[in-house]
Amino acid sequence: MTDHRPTFLPRTIRVVRKTDAGRSFTDETIDIIVEAPITVEITSDDPPTELTTMATPRMLDALAVGLLHAEGRIRTIDDLAQLDVQPGTPAACRKKGQAPRDNADGSGFAAACSEPVPFFDNPHARVTVRLTPREDRPGEEDLTRRGTGLLVSTSGQRTRQSLASVVAHIAPVADELRVTPDQIDAGLEAMFARQQLRRATRGTHAIGIVDPSTGELVAMAEDVGRHNAADKVIGQCLLDRRDTRRLFPVLSCRVSLEMLLKCARAGIELLAAVSAPTTLALDVADRLGITVCGSIRDGKMIVYTHPHRVVGQAFQPDP
C-alpha cells in the first residue's frame, strides 16, 4: 500500500484590491486555494467503479479511504488490498517542470511561478484501490451502495438513495464517550492553530479529530469542501488504525446532514462545530443517539442533542 501525501501549493495570482471606503486601489498578489478533480478508481469491481470529487489535492490516500468508508465499501483498512496514488501534475504552480515545494507541516508556500501551467492541460489526481475479496471479510454483509448515499461537490449534493434507506443502514452509536466543555474548546483551539491553508488563502474548511484521553489532535485536514475534510480525517484515523468510536471531531463549519452521516458511519458519538447545525442533521443525530454541539465561541456553546455526554455542566440532564 502506498502512503503518498502530495502537497500542492496554493496558486498565487495578481489582483486589484480596493483598500478603503474611498477610491483607493492597489495591485498585489494573493494566494488562492487549489480545487481539482480527484478520482478514486476501484479496480476490483467488475467493471471498475470510479468516484470523483472536487477537492484540495492533499492527503489523497486519506481522502480515498475516508470516501470508501463513507460509501460503505470498507469498514477497516484491512478491507484494502492495495492503494496507489497518482498525484497528477500540480496546476497550482510550476515553471517548466519545476516540482512543487512545501514544508512537511503544510507551511512555507512558494512564491508564484511566472509561467503557471493551465489546469486543463494537466492530468488530475487519481487514487487506484483494490479491495479484498468480500468472502475474505468475516461476517460482512454486502455493503455496496449502503454508504452516505450522497455524491457531493463543493457547490452542492445529489441524493442517490432515499434518506430513510440511508439512515436505516446506519446503526445507532454507543453511549460511552464523555467530554468536558474545556476539552471541546481546547480541540478547537488546536485545530485553529493548524489552519495554515486558511491563513494563506481564506478559502478552506477544517476538521480535527480529538482524543479526549490525551487531549491530542490526532488528525486534521483542510479542504475547499467540508465533506472532503471529513473524509480525510476519518480516512487518516483508519490508516493509523485509530478507533474513531473513542474520538470526537471539531469542525470549523456547520454540521450538515452529510457530515453527520459520515461521522455516524464511523461510530462517532459527538460532534463539535463553531457554526449551527441544520434541521436534517439534528433529526438524524437524535435518531442515531449522536450529541451535536454548535455555535461554539467565546466560551459559549449550544448542545442540541443528547447533552448528557457533555459533562461538568451546572445542570446535568437525564440521558
Helices and strands as residue ranges (DSSP letters): E 11-18, E 25-32, E 36-42, E 49-55, H 60-70, G 77-79, E 80-86, G 119-121, E 125-131, G 134-136, E 150-153, E 156-159, H 163-168, H 181-193, H 196-201, E 205-211, E 216-223, H 226-239, G 244-246, E 248-251, H 257-265, E 270-273, H 279-288, E 291-297, E 300-305, G 307-309
